[in-house]
Amino acid sequence: MAGPVVAGKSDHWGSRFGFIMAAVGSSVGLGNLWRFPYIAGEMGGSAFILIYILCILIFGFPVLMAEYALGRYGQRSSIASIRKIVTENNKPIAWVGMGWLGAIASLLLFSFYIVISAWVFDFIPQAFLGEFGGFTAEQSGANFSETTSNKLEIFIYMAAFLGLNVFIVARGVRGGIEKAAEILMPAFFIMLLGLVAFAVFTGDAARTVSFLLTPDFSKVSFDTVMAAVGQAFFSLSVGSCVMFTYGAYLTRDTNIPKNATLVASADTFVALIAGFAIFPIVFAFALDPAEGPGLFFVTMPVAFGQLPGFVGGAFFTLALFAAFTSSISLLETGVSWLEDQKSIGRVKGALALGVIMLIMGTGYIFMPDMIDLASFLSGDLMLPLGGVLIGIFAGWVVPRSILASELGEGPLLNVALVLLRFVVPIAISIILVLGIYGKVTG
Ligand code: PFF
């Protein structure tokens, strides 16, 4: 685990716009479009949303700033940056384990993210070809299980999606990730606004507003809080050193607090907007908002089946764009480390991880239940645990002067330090322990 401190990265974001598109692209993904609406729907809507926003502010935002700050200070992969920081400051080398946890979490997330993305991919031609026409809820459910059990087809879509990921990440940060995000994210936002306008004008907007914006606290339980914490970390892409990795490519003239605010606001905005694109249609067709993970793949096709094919086609294309800019950030976290190993490098590193991910992804195609386990381990456990560790590391181990040089002195730094030192580690540890206890005792 110990080892020499490697040289800093030579590649950097080409422009502020490029970085913002890549960082927002990492955050905005299936977490916003698929996971957020179904969890909010299951948890009763507005009360969950309010708690979720609090989790973003109190837990997600300070960890996001810390990840960018440590990444830019380190200028290396997260693992190599942590090694540099602990070596320079005579701190325990065991902290490098936090980087390993992040890399493992992001690759585990990536391994099933590409399978769900393959389902989305498969739904695009289905929607454009009008295959959802006249679907009842039962027919749509059958279509979803038929789609996911068509192993060869899903494998082909997954391999194509994975291949594109490997290609873009192998091209590097400025020439690959940034370029892809600069094209896909603006296209995503234009399509999203079009769909929302369509949903609000043709669907039941009034019920959506009351469902999403009138809190009913009788629905709040401990589960609600745990789900909100997990979703906040998953959606913002924090806790697995992904934003740490992106921070390493930041130039010194980038204002981290300002950019972190922009990323967190855009991510929250898209999650809420996704609710406004989905729920008016759900209510207009008298479907169930608490449908669960199937909300996206089962309920939406019922609605799309009554609309012109391009509406559903646009929706799933938009989801695929968002998924892609998130998945490349997950892959980059591993590749960034392999790139630091001079004997491997970026291209070979991307290819090697691509092969491992192809094998794991194929495993989920044959054993879809494993997706739940991988999602629980990575999303519900490793990300919040990573958040706790980053809070302790940034708050107690890293000298204040480093954070001050990255974030600037002032009240914001003081507030961030209180949150990182005390609030994040204590509150999230309690939530994790109680959550695990609840799971074990059923
Ligand atoms: N934030 C992404 C989404 O909302 O879909 C998923 C994700 C990306 C989670 C990167 C974690 C991560 F590190």
Residues whose N, C-alpha, C, O or C-beta is under 5 A from the ligand:
A	BS01	PFF	S26 S27 V28 G29 L30 G31 N32 F233 F234 S235 L236 S237 V238 S240 V242 S326 L330
